[in-house]
Amino acid sequence: MLLTAEQSLLVIIDVQEKLAPVINQRDQLIARMRWLGEIANELNVGVLVTEQYPKGLGISVDALSGVIENAQVVEKLHFSAWQEPNFVEAVENHDKRQIILMGMETHVCILQTAIDMAQAGYQVYVVEDAVGSRRDSDKQTALARLRQAGINIISSEMAAYEWLYKSGTDEFRHITKNWIRG
C-alpha cells in the first residue's frame, strides 16, 4: 500500500539529548529525520513526538526543533508508545491510518511501538534510514524482525515521493527545489 499525505501521521520516537550521542550514525539519522519532518510539515502531514522519561534522558534534540515546534509531544515510560494512554489518544485524535515511525532505538521503542500499532489495526511504516540503535547489529536484527511481523520498511525518499504522488505540481516544484534536490 502506498502512503498518502492525507492518511499519514509521522511519529518521531525518543530522539533525545542524552540518548542521541550514543546512537550509531546519529548525525546522518537525525539529518534524515529533519529532512522528512520538514517535508511532512510542508505537506501538512501531522507530526507526533514521544520522549522516553525526559527527566532522565532530556528533551528532543535541538536539530529537530523546527520540525517539532508545532507537534504534540507525549512523555512516556513504556518502551512501546502504544502502551501510553496519552499517546493512544493523540494518535486517535489525528484520525490517520498510516503511521510512519522514525527515531531511536530501533530494537526497543521503534520495534515495540510498531508491532503494537500493527496489532491495533494501523498500517505501520518504519523509515530505515531514519531509525537507529546504539549498535548496528541491534538495528538490523530489529528491521528483520519487523519485516517478519509484516511491518513495512521504507526509506525517507519513498515516503516523500509517495506523499507528493506526482510531479508537475506547484507543491512538487517547491518541495523538490528546497529539499529533494538540495
C-alpha positions as CSV (number, residue, x, y, z in Angstrom):
1,M,0.0,0.0,0.0
2,L,1.3,3.4,-0.9
3,L,1.4,6.3,1.5
4,T,-0.8,9.3,1.1
5,A,-0.2,12.7,2.9
6,E,-3.9,12.7,3.8
7,Q,-3.8,9.4,5.7
8,S,-0.3,9.7,7.2
9,L,0.9,10.5,10.7
10,L,4.7,10.9,11.2
11,V,5.8,9.8,14.7
12,I,9.2,10.7,15.9
13,I,10.2,8.4,18.8
14,D,12.7,9.4,21.5
15,V,15.3,11.5,19.7
16,Q,16.5,12.9,23.0
17,E,19.6,14.8,24.2
18,K,21.1,12.1,26.4
19,L,20.2,9.2,24.1
20,A,21.2,10.6,20.7
21,P,25.0,10.9,21.4
22,V,25.4,7.1,21.8
23,I,23.4,6.1,18.6
24,N,25.3,4.7,15.7
25,Q,25.4,7.2,12.8
26,R,23.3,9.7,14.8
27,D,24.2,12.7,12.7
28,Q,23.1,11.1,9.4
29,L,19.9,9.7,11.0
30,I,18.9,13.0,12.6
31,A,19.6,14.7,9.3
32,R,17.2,12.3,7.5
33,M,14.6,12.8,10.3
34,R,14.8,16.5,9.9
35,W,14.6,16.3,6.1
36,L,11.5,14.1,6.2
37,G,9.9,16.0,9.0
38,E,10.3,19.3,7.1
39,I,8.6,17.8,4.1
40,A,5.8,16.4,6.3
41,N,5.3,19.9,7.7
42,E,5.2,21.4,4.2
43,L,2.6,18.8,3.1
44,N,0.5,19.2,6.3
45,V,1.3,15.6,7.4
46,G,0.7,15.5,11.2
47,V,3.7,15.0,13.4
48,L,3.6,13.4,16.8
49,V,6.7,13.2,19.1
50,T,7.5,10.9,22.0
51,E,10.1,11.4,24.8
52,Q,11.1,8.5,27.0
53,Y,11.5,9.6,30.6
54,P,12.6,13.2,29.7
55,K,13.7,13.9,33.3
56,G,16.5,11.4,32.8
57,L,17.1,11.4,29.0
58,G,16.3,15.1,28.3
59,I,14.1,16.6,25.7
60,S,14.2,16.1,21.9
61,V,17.4,17.3,20.3
62,D,17.7,20.9,19.0
63,A,18.3,19.7,15.5
64,L,14.6,18.7,15.3
65,S,13.2,21.8,16.9
66,G,11.9,23.3,13.6
67,V,10.2,20.1,12.7
68,I,8.5,19.6,16.1
69,E,7.7,23.1,17.1
70,N,4.0,22.6,16.3
71,A,3.9,18.9,17.1
72,Q,2.3,17.4,20.2
73,V,5.0,15.9,22.5
74,V,4.0,12.9,24.6
75,E,6.1,11.8,27.5
76,K,6.3,8.1,28.0
77,L,7.6,5.4,30.4
78,H,6.7,2.3,28.4
79,F,9.0,1.3,25.6
80,S,6.0,0.9,23.3
81,A,4.4,4.3,22.9
82,W,1.1,2.5,22.2
83,Q,1.0,1.4,25.9
84,E,0.7,5.1,26.9
85,P,-2.9,6.3,27.1
86,N,-1.9,9.9,26.1
87,F,-0.2,8.6,23.0
88,V,-3.1,6.4,22.0
89,E,-5.4,9.4,22.5
90,A,-3.1,11.7,20.4
91,V,-3.0,9.2,17.6
92,E,-6.7,8.7,17.6
93,N,-7.3,12.5,17.5
94,H,-5.3,12.7,14.3
95,D,-7.6,10.0,12.8
96,K,-5.0,8.7,10.3
97,R,-4.5,5.0,9.4
98,Q,-0.9,5.2,8.1
99,I,1.7,5.6,10.8
100,I,5.3,6.4,9.8
101,L,7.8,5.8,12.5
102,M,11.3,7.2,12.9
103,G,13.6,7.7,15.8
104,M,15.5,5.7,18.5
105,E,16.1,2.9,19.4
106,T,15.1,0.6,16.6
107,H,15.3,-2.7,18.6
108,V,13.4,-1.4,21.6
109,C,10.9,1.5,21.3
110,I,10.5,1.5,17.5
111,L,10.0,-2.2,17.3
112,Q,7.6,-2.5,20.3
113,T,5.6,0.6,19.1
114,A,5.4,-0.7,15.5
115,I,4.2,-4.2,16.5
116,D,1.6,-2.9,19.0
117,M,0.2,-0.4,16.5
118,A,0.1,-3.0,13.7
119,Q,-1.8,-5.3,16.0
120,A,-4.2,-2.4,16.8
121,G,-5.0,-2.2,13.0
122,Y,-2.8,0.5,11.8
123,Q,-0.7,0.4,8.6
124,V,2.8,0.9,10.1
125,Y,5.9,2.0,8.2
126,V,9.4,2.2,9.6
127,V,11.8,4.6,7.9
128,E,15.0,2.5,7.6
129,D,17.4,5.5,7.1
130,A,15.8,7.5,9.9
131,V,15.9,4.9,12.8
132,G,18.9,4.0,14.8
133,S,20.3,2.0,17.7
134,R,23.5,2.1,19.7
135,R,24.7,-0.9,17.7
136,D,24.1,-1.5,14.1
137,S,23.6,-5.2,14.7
138,D,20.6,-4.4,17.0
139,K,19.1,-2.2,14.3
140,Q,19.5,-4.8,11.6
141,T,18.0,-7.5,13.9
142,A,15.1,-5.3,14.6
143,L,14.4,-4.5,11.0
144,A,14.5,-8.2,10.1
145,R,12.0,-8.9,12.9
146,L,9.8,-6.1,11.9
147,R,9.7,-7.4,8.3
148,Q,8.8,-10.9,9.7
149,A,5.9,-9.2,11.6
150,G,4.6,-7.6,8.4
151,I,5.7,-4.1,9.1
152,N,6.6,-2.0,6.0
153,I,10.2,-0.9,5.9
154,I,10.7,2.2,3.7
155,S,13.2,4.9,3.0
156,S,12.7,8.6,3.7
157,E,12.6,9.3,-0.1
158,M,10.0,6.6,-0.6
159,A,7.8,8.4,2.0
160,A,8.4,11.9,0.5
161,Y,7.7,10.8,-3.1
162,E,4.6,8.8,-2.1
163,W,3.3,11.8,-0.3
164,L,4.0,14.0,-3.3
165,Y,2.3,11.5,-5.6
166,K,3.1,13.2,-8.9
167,S,5.4,15.8,-10.5
168,G,4.5,18.9,-12.3
169,T,2.5,20.5,-9.4
170,D,3.4,23.7,-7.6
171,E,3.8,21.7,-4.5
172,F,6.2,19.3,-6.1
173,R,8.3,22.1,-7.6
174,H,8.5,23.9,-4.3
175,I,9.5,20.9,-2.3
176,T,12.0,19.4,-4.8
177,K,13.6,22.9,-5.1
178,N,14.0,23.3,-1.4
179,W,14.5,19.7,-0.1
180,I,14.9,16.9,-2.5
181,R,17.4,18.4,-5.0
182,G,19.3,20.2,-2.2
